[in-house]
Structures are given as structure tokens and as C-alpha cells.
Amino acid sequence: MAGYIEGPDHSATNVKPALDRFWEALIKRWQREAARSFLSQEAVSTGIVVNPDAKLEWPYLRKPAVDLHRSVCDYIQWVQGPDGTTTPMFCKGRMPASAPATMSGDITCPLPQIMGAVHGWAKTERDAIERKVLKFDAQELPELDTAYAALKGLYETIAEAGPAPDGSRTGQGGSLSGTVADLSDGDGTSQHWWVEWSGLAADAFKGGFLMSTLPTLANHRVLAVELAKLVHFRSGIIQMGRNDTLHLINQAATGLGATGPAKDGNAWVVLEGLAKVLAFAKGPGEAAGKALDLIAFLGEQILPARDTVKYTGDHRTIVRDLSQHMDTLRDGVDAKEVEYQTGTRDLRSALDAVGSFDLELYDLTKNDGQGRRSDEEREPEDRQGFTADTAKLLELAAKLGLAAGAYEQLPARLEPVRAAAGHFTDREGNATPADADVLAMVEEFGGFLATTAGRYYLARDQVSGAAEDYEASDGDVSKAFTELLGRFEDSAGGRQRPAEDFDPGEQAAETDRAATADDDPYSNATGQVYETTAHAEDRAA
């Protein structure tokens, strides 16, 4: 397929010139038919789709002198000549030699006037076709192209060599996905970042925060893909409506004998269907759907070219066929709008079924900051000892800082989608409920990304603080730990600081979601998924 039809002002720039080309060709064909009908003493038809049975009713045509003139009319040679020759606009009005003396003088031939009248009849048919045109007038597809590219790029950043659906570490070193893969292999325990430590709700961190890192990353990948698909599909509806409208009009004009190149004469295309919504991860250990690479914007994969629509026969057949094809195209575009609505509704349903901890990390602020009860508060037989590897904790904190910094950059990547909001509209230029919900989910996505960044920052600071608290609880802080803390503070993750306008405490607050969204992030249909302080204490008691 050739490049997409950009817009705006699609009607003035593309549709009207195509309709005028069609009109001009229709005039020529109709003029020849009208002249032929007059010369054959047949009724001259003045309508095709509009007033199809209408005939020219001029009393002058019934005069005997006019009947006699037909046999020597100057238009005879033109009617019998090849198509495409210029329509004559003058006739001498000669009378045959056999005419009675009372009719011997020249008359006014009606055909020049009829030739002029054809312009109006053809204009009526042209206007009837124009009323069936799918407008799609104001949308700027380059804006939607940029929006799609933004989501595609966001997906690629999140998924770069990203952890496999089973949680195995395939993340490329230095990538966001590689950092997240290093935080947890999926079960929240296998990295041995800790044994137990005070001051952090250790069980909640182990059974909550780190278990939420991979589902959160995987679901961001899924959401970026699904929103990109919907942006692409909305764009595809616009392009299909524009392209195929021009294709039909241009092909009809060509069938009528129009000359000159057709403007934006793309091939006939049909928008491919929306793929099923990928599965979201709901809790640790549950794989998200595997996303394939996103395809080129409005390329052959989404808008494959089909057989060219051909128009043959007389001009009446061509006009009637074009009118019917315009109706069929309208029905096809309406069906795609329904598919878009269904796809949006399916994504909304799937997204709402996911708990917030799997979309923006476990919320450490929801738990008791003191963590599990200390050994002193437990019965002797329940005491498990109290140790922590502060080097491992600071290593963990550094990686959390890297993840925080990487995530902080992501919300701004959605700005091109927000900027294109005015182009999420149907053929009449109205935003549908599906368009509104796609944009609402984009806003939620931005909230998830910002909250995730905020929670990674808070987790980094809590883990490094826990290491310091533990070291202090052992008595004097050792020189080795002081050096270790200095190396952490000098590391990329340790020195990572949020931008001035990014407050981790504020951003870590739960994102506002639709009223239909899951409101219990701690569990799903299979039962308890994430630890709460109360749950951890009940189990430890």
C-alpha cells in the first residue's frame, strides 16, 4: 500500500478533486447518451440514482420542425464518432431538403441546451455520492503515527531482552528488564537478598514487594502492546475509510473514461481484525501473554491490498454500482468500529481484573513499618534468630535505585499519545466511548508507571535504611560497613535521585482506576497472593 492519507482537510484536499474528476467524466458520457436519445427520438433521461425514472419534458422537443431536424443535426457525426472527443456546443439547426416550405428555415437545435443541462444532472448524482462519503476529515494520521510509535518504543524499552514469561533471567545487563530480573526470579525468594531484618516489614517485602516486580514489568509490557494495538486499529479505520472512498470514486471515474492521474489512487484495502487481548499476569508465578513485535504503522500487515474494484458498462450502471459500493464501505467501516469497541471493552475488562500490586508494585506503605514481631516478643520455641547480610541489602538497594530511575523516565513517553487525543474520533469527527476509554487507560498506564517509579525509590531508601539500622543495632558501625555504604552511595543506583518535580512519596500513592477495577490487590481467584503484615503475623504466631 502507498503511504497513508495524512489529513487534515481530507475532503477538500482529496475527496472533492476525485469527485470532480468523476463528475467531469460522467458529464461526457451522459452528454453522448442524451444526444443519442434525442437523435433516436427517445426520451432523454435526467436521473440515475436520484430520480431514476425522470425524463426531459420540454414541449419544444415535440415540435414537428424539431423532429425533421434530427436527421441532419450537426451532432450526428459526433455521436457516431469515437468516445472521448470534445462535445460540440453548437448546431446550425439545418432542416432537411424534404422539409415543407413552411419549415424551410433553420431552427434552434435543442441539443446545445441539453448538453448544458447535463452538467446539472451529473452534479446532482455527484452530490448524492458525496453525501455517502465517509468524512474522516479532520484526523491527522501523522499524530496517531507518533502516538503509536511512542507506545511501540515504550514496549520495546520495557521488553528489551526482557525476562521470559516463566520468569527466567534473560534480561540484558543494564536494561530495565535485566534489572528487574535481577531483583527476583519470580518467587521473591531465590535471590537470597536477605534472611530477616528489622525496620522494614521483612516478610511483606519478601512476600510482597519483590514478588510483584516481575508481574508489574510483564503487565506494563502487555498494556503497552494492547494500547498500541488499539491506537493502530483506530488509525486503520480512518485510513481504510479514506483510502477506499478514494479508490471507489477514482475507479468509477476511470470506468467512465476519465483521463489524467487519480489523486491518492491507492489500492483497495481491508483492515485486518484485532487480535485477542493478551493475558495479564495476576500474581507472582503467573505468566503474562507473550507479545510479538509490533508491526509497521498502517503497513501491509494491517491493511493488506485486495483486488482492485473494476467498473464497467454504461454510465448508469457505473453510477449505480458506485452508490451501492459506498453503502457497502460504510457498513464495513461501521463493523470495524464495533470491533474497535469490542476490543477496547475486552482490554478494559482484562485490565480491571488485575490487582494494583501487579500493575504498580506492592505498596509498602500499607504495612506496619516494624515488620514481623521481634524474637523477644515470641515464645522461646518460636524464635528463629536474627541475622542480615548488609552487603546484600545494599546491593539490593542499588538495583532498586536503578529500577526507580529507569521507570521515572517512562511516563513522559506517553505524551505523544495524549497530544493525539483529538484525533481519536470516528468518521463524523466525534470521540466514541471506546476512544474515551482508550485515552483513559493511557492515563491509568501513566499513573502505573509513575507509581512504580515512586515505589522503587521508597523501597531503595527503606532497604538501605534497614541495612544501616541493622549495623547500628550490632553496636559500633564497622569501618567495613562505612566503606560499603560509601560504595553504595556512589553507585548508579545509590546516587539516583528523582527529578525536582517528581516526589516519590506522592507518586507512590495508588493510581486512580475505573470504578470497575479490582479493589483487593492482596488476593485473586486462587486465594492469598501477597502478604500483609497482619497475615504474616498470624502465620508466625
N, C-alpha and C positions, 0 to 999 in steps of 0.2 A: 504494500500500500504506500502511496506517496505520503508526504508529510501531512500532519493533521491540519485541519482548518482552524486557524488561531482564534479569530474573533478579536475584538467585539465588532458590532455593526455588521453582523453576518448577512442580514437581509439586504442592506444597501450595497455591501461590497460584493457579495456572491450571488444571492438569490435573484435579485432584480435583473442583473445583466443576463443571467441564464434564462429567466422568463422572457425578457425582451428578445433574446435570440430565438426562443421558441415561438414567440408572437410573430416575429418577422417571417419566419418560415411558414407558419400557419396562414398568414395573410396571402402569401404567394400561392400556396396550394388551394386555398379557398377561392381566390380570385379566378383561377383557372376553372375550378368546378362551376362557379357561378356563371362564368361566360359560356361554358359548355352547356349548362342547363338552359340559359337564355336562348342560345342559338338552336337548341333542340326543341324549343317550345315546351320545356319542362319547368315546373315550379322551382324557384330559387330558394334553397333552404337558408335560413338565417340563424340557426342554432344547432348545437351539437349536444353538449351535456346540459347546458342552460337552454330551456325551451326547445327541446329536440325536435318537436313537430312544427315549429314556426316556419312560415313561408313568407316570401316577399309579396306584399299586397299593394302594388302600385297600379291604379287604374290606367295610367299611361301605357303600361305593358300590354294592355288588351286592345289597344287601338289597331285597326287594320293596317295602317301605314307601318306601324312598328313590326307587325308580322311579316309584311313584304320586305322590309329592310333586312331581316335576319339573313336572307340568302346571299346578300352581298356585303355584309358587315365587315369592316376592316379587321375585326378581332378573329375572323375565321382562320387566317393564316397563323396567328399566334397560338390559338387553341390546338391546331394541328401540328404545331412545331414541337421541338424538344422542351422538356422541363428545364426550369432554371433560367429561361430567358426573361428579360425585363418585361414587366406588364405594361402594355401600351395604355396611355391615359387619354387618347383622342381617337375619335372615329368621324369621318366626313359626313356620315349619315346618308350615304347614297341610296337611291332607290333603283330597283332592277328595271331593265328596259321594258319588261312586261307590265309595269305598273300602269294603271289607268291614268289618263291625263289629269284627273283631279288630284293625283298623288305624285305628280312628276317631279316636284321639288324635293330638295334634300330635307331630311328631318333631323331632330336632335336624338342621337343614339343614346339609349339609357345606360349602356354598359359603362362608360366612364364614371357615371354617378354611382352605379352599382359597385364598381371597383373601389371607389372611395368608401362606400358604406361597409365593405368587407372589413376594413380596419376596425370599425366599431364592433362588428360581430365577433371578430377574433379577440378583441380586447376584452369583451365580456367573458369569453372562455378562458383567456389568460388569467383574468382576475378571479375566476372561480377556482382555478388551480392554485393561485396564490393564497386563497383563503384556506386551503388544505395544507399549506406548507407548515412543517414543524419549525417553529421560530428559532429556538435556541440562539437568540440574537446577541445577548449581552455577555455571555460567559467568555472568559479569556482562558483558553486551554493552556497557554504557557504558564499561567498562575497555578493551575492544577498540576501541570507537569512538575513545577518546582515543589509543590506540596508532596507529590508522590515521591520525588527524588529525596526529599527530606526524610520521609518515613523509611524509604529504602536504605538510605545512608545510616539512619538510626538503627535499623535492624542489623545492618552489616557490622556496625560498631559493637552492638550487644552480642552478636553471634560469632564474631571473629574467632575462628578456630575454637569455638565455644564448647563447653562441656557437653558430652554426648547425653542423649536422653536418659541413659542409665546412670548418669552422674559420674562416670569415669573421667579422669583428668585428661582432657585433650586440649585444654586452654593454652594458647600461645603465651609464652612468657612476656609479661608487660602488658598484655591485653586485659581489658576488663573481665572478660570471661575467664582468662587464666588466673587472675587474682581471686575471683570468686571460687573457682575450682580449688584453689589452694586453701581457702577458708574451710571448706567442708567437702567431703566426698559424697555427701548426700544423706548420711545418717547422723551427722552432728557429733560424732564421737571418734572417728577413726584418725583424726589428725593429732590427737593427744596433746592439744594445746594446753591442757590443764589437768589437774587431778581434782582439787577443790580449792576454792579461795574465798575469803570473806569480803564483804563490802560490795558484792555485785549480783546477788541472786544467781549464784553459780548454776544451779540446776535449771533455772529459767534460761540462762544463756546457752547452756549446753543443749537443753531440751526444747529450746525456743529459737533464740536468735540465729545461731549458726545453722540450725536445721531449716531456717527459712531462706537462706541466701540463694541456694540453687533454684528452688521453686520461684522465687521472685525474679531472678535473672531469666529463667525459662519463660515465665509468663510475660515479661516485658518483650521478649523476642516474639512470642505469639501475638501479642497485642499490636506490636509494630507491623507485623505481616498482615494481620487481619484489617487494620485500619488502612494500610496501603492498598489492599485489595479493593476495599470499598471506594476509596478515592479514585482508583483506577477504573472501577466499574462505572461510577458516576461520569467520569471523563469519557468513557467508552460510549455511554448512552448519548452524550452530547455529540461526539464525533460521528456516530452511526446516523443520528438524525440529520446532521448537517450534510455529511458525505452522500448518503443515499438519496436525500432530496435532490441534491445537485445532479447526481448520477441519473436519476429518472428524468428530470427535466432536460438535461443535456442529450440523453439518448433519444428522447422523444423529438427534440429539435432536429437531431441528426436524421432520424427516421422521416422527418418532414422535408428533408433536403437542405437543412441549414448549412451554411458554409462558415469557414473561419473556426479557429480553435475554441473549444469549450473551456471556460474558466474553471479551474479546480476540478477537472474531469477525472476524479478518482474512480477506481473500480468499485463495484458493488461489494459491500462488506456486511457481515453479520456478527454481532457481538457474541463472543463465547460466554457460556454460563459461568456463574460464580461457583468456585469450588467450596466444598463443605468447610465449615469453621473448624479450625484445628482445636484439638483438646487442650485445655489448660491443666497445669499441674495443680492438684488440690492436696497440699501437704507434702512433706518430705517423702522421697522414695517413689512418688508417682510421676511418671514421665509426661512431659508435655508433648503435643503433636510435633512431628518433625516437619519443619518448614523447608521448602525448596527455595532456590534463589528466585528473587522477584524478577519478572520479565521486563523487557524494554517497554517504555511508555507508548501506548497505542500502536504497537507493532503488530506484525502478522500473527503472533501467538494469541492475541486477544481479539483482533479484528481481521481474521483471515479473509482474503478476497474470494469472491464467488463468481459464478458465470455472469458475464455482462448481460444486462436486460436489453433485449432487442425489440424494436418497434418496427413493424412492417404493415403494409396495407394502405388503404386510403387515409386521408387526414382525419376523417371522422372516427375510424377505428383507433387510430393512434391517440387522439384526444380522449376518447372513452377509456382506453387501456391505461393511459397516464392517470386519469382521475381515479380509476379503481386501484392502481398501484400505490397512489398516495394514501388512499384509505388503508391499504394493507400495511404500508410502512408505519402509519400512525398506530395501528393495532400492535405491530411488532415492537415499537418503542414503548408503548404502554405496558406490554408484557415484561419488558426489561425493567421498567420502573417497579413493577410488582416484585420482580426477582431481587432488585436492589432493596426494596422494603423488607422482603423476607430475610435476605442476608444480614441486613442491619439488625433486625429483630433477633435473629439467631445469635449474632455476636453479643448483643445486649444480654440475652438470656444466659449465655455461657459465661460472660464476664461477671454478671451479678451473682452467679453461683459460686464464685471463688471468694474465699475469705480474705480479709485485708492483709493478713500476715503473709500470704502467698503472692501479694501484689506490691507490698511496700515494706517488707521485713517485719519481723516480730517487734512489737512495741515494748521496749524495756521499761518505759515509764509507767506501764500498767502494773508493774510488780513491786514488791517490797524491796527496797534498795539493800536491805541487810541479807538477803538471800536465805539459805537454809539456816535452821537453828544451829547454834554452835554446839560443839561437843559437850561444853559444860552444862547445857540445858537438856542433854539427852540422858537417858538411862545408861548406866555403865556398859551394859551388854550391847547397846546400840551405837556406841561411839566408834567412828570409823577412822579417826586420825585426821590430821590437818596438815597438808603439805601443798606446795605450789612451786612450779618452776618459773621463776620470774623472767628468765631469759625467753622462755617460750611465750609468756604472756606479752612481753614487749614485741616479740616477733609477730604475734597475732595482732597487736595494736597497730603496728606499722602497716600490715596488709589491710586492715580496716581503714586506715587513713588513705591508702592508695585507692581503695574502692570508693571512699567518700568523694575524693577529688574527681575521679572519673565520672561518677554519677552526677556530680554537681554541674558538669558541662552539658548534660543531656536534655534538660527541659527546654533550653533555648533552641534546640534542634527542631522543635515543633512550631517555631514562629512562622515559617513559610505556610504551614497548614492553616494557622489562624489568619494569616494575611489573605488567604484564598477563600475565606469563608463566604464572601459574597457571590462566589461562582458555583457554590453547591446549590444549584437550582434546577427545576425542570424546564420543559420546553417553553413555558409561559414566563419563565424568569422568577418563579416562586419557589422558595425553600420548602421542601416536603417535610413531614415529620421524620422521615428517615434521614434526610440531610441534617436536620437539627440534632438528631441523636448521634450521628457520626461525629459532629463537632463537639457534642457534649462528652463523648467518650475520648476525644482528643484532649479535652480539658482534664478529664479524670486521669488520663495517662500522664499528662504533665504533672499532676499532683502526686501520682505514684512515684515518678522519678525524683521529684524534689524531696518527698518524704523519705524515700530510700536513702538519698544523699545525707539528709539530716540525721537519720538513724545510724548510718555508718559513722558519721562524725561523733555522735554521742557514744556509740559503742567503743570507738577508738579511745575516747577520753576516759570512759569508765574502766576499760581493760588496763590502760597504762596507770590509772589511779589505783586500781586494785593491786597491781604489782608493787607500787610504792607503799601502799598500806600494808601489804604482807611483809615487805622488807622491814618496815618500821616496827612491825609487831614482834619481830625477832630480836629486837634490841637495836644496837647501833647499826646504822646503814653502812654496809661494807663498801670499801673502795671499789671493789669489782662491780658492785651493782651501780655505783655512781657512774662508772665508766660505761656500763651497759646502758644506763638511762641516757647518757650523753650521746651515745651512738644512735639510740632510738630517736632522740630529738633532732639529730642531724640527718636522719634518713628521709627519703622522699615522703613516706607515709607519716612520719612523725612531725615533719615541719609543714605538712599540708595544712593550709588554713583556708577557710571559706572566704568568698568574696565579701566585701563590706555590706552588700545588700542581701546577703544570704545568712540568716540567723538559724543555725542548726536546731536550736530549741523550738523555734516557731515552725520551721519546716518539718520537724519530726512529728508534728500533730497529724492525726489521722485525716486522710483526704475525704472531702465530702463526696458521697456517692449517691447514686439513684436510690429512691425510696424502696425499690425492689431488690436491692443488693443484700447479700448475706450479712447478717449482723452478729454472727458468732464466729470470730476468727480462730477460736481455740479448738474447734472440732468440726468434723464434717460428717457425712452419712455413715462413715465407718466407726465413728466414736471420737475419743480424745486424740488430738493430733499434737497440739502444742501445750507445754507445761504452763501452769500458773503457779504463783508462789503457794497459794492455798493447796493446790493439787499436789505439789512437791512435798509440802509439809505433811499432808495427810498420808502420803505414801511412806514418808520417812518415820512417821510416828509409830 
